[in-house]
Amino acid sequence: MEEPKLSPFALTRSRVVLLVLGAVLLLIAISTAMGGLGSYQELKEAANAAKATTPDVGTPAGAAEAAPAETTPAQ
């Protein structure tokens, strides 16, 4: 018996790989057109500057003021 012929639009493994590589290439082209690494560096510097001017986010607001500076043992 003969195998049925594949249609010209059938997704074979090699065609899927080529489609994925094309999508990655398109993504790189779009990101480069939107500013590339220069904008990324500026964004990184702005984020670092914002971190330097804001208080630590890890502690809840007012936790430092509400907690006593020194605890004494109960007698």
N, C-alpha and C positions, 0 to 999 in steps of 0.2 A: 504494500500500500504506500501511496505517496503522501508526504506531509503537506498540509495545506499551506499555501504561500502566505507570508505575513503581509499585512497591508502596509503601505508606505508610511502610515502614521502610527504604527504599533510602537509601544514604548519598550524597547529592549534595554538591557543593562547599560550598554555603551551610550545610548541616547539619553538615558536618565543622568549619567555622569556628565555628559556634555551640557545638559540643561542646568544642572547644579553649578557647574563651573561658569556657565554664562550668567547665572543669577549672581554669583559672587563677584564676577567682573562688573556687572551692572551696579551692584551695591558700592563697589570701590569707586566707580566713575561718578556716581551721584554724590558720595561723601566728599570726593575731591572737588567737585563743582560747588559744593556748599561751603567750602572754606578749607578743607583738608586739615592737616596737622597744626597749622598756625592757629586756627580757631580753637582747636582742642587744647593747645598750650595756654591760650588766653583764658579759656574756661577753667582750666586747672588752677591757674594763678588766682583767678577771682574766687574760686572755692576755698583756696588756702587763705586768702585774705579775709574771707568771711568767717572762717573758723578762728582766725586770730582775734577777731573783734567780738565774737559772741562767747558767752560763758559756756562751761562744760555742760553738754546735753545729757551726760550719763547720770547726773544726780537730779532728783525731782526738785521742782522749784520750792524754795523755802526750807529745804531739808537741812541746810547748814545752819540756818537761824533757829530752827525748832529743836535741834539736838543740843543737849548741854555740852559745854566744852570739856567738862571733866565729870566723870561719874564717881560717886562715893559709895562704898559698900554699905548695905543696910545692916543695922545692928539690932 
